[in-house]
Amino acid sequence: MRIGSLTVAIGALLGASSAQTQSPTALHDMPFEQISLQRTECLGSCPSCTVTLHGAGTVVYSGRAYVASTGEHRAQ
């Protein structure tokens, strides 16, 4: 999964979340503590990574195997 595709997926998730509740004024006003998406390895070369959106506005990406960027990356 490319980072660009991931950004689109996160944007869609946040848009769906705000459509179902009162519209938040900022990302840190989201009505959840955290949401995570995890992809695990398979018997081949499947990407292994986790993306976590924290209600306070922090996004944490952790790439483990078969991804373009390994390690932990944070954004606010």
Secondary structure, DSSP 8 states (H G I E B T S, - for coil): --HHHHHHHHHHHHHHHHHHS---SSGGG-S-SEEEEEE---SS---EEEEEEETTS-EEEEEEESSSS-EEEEE-
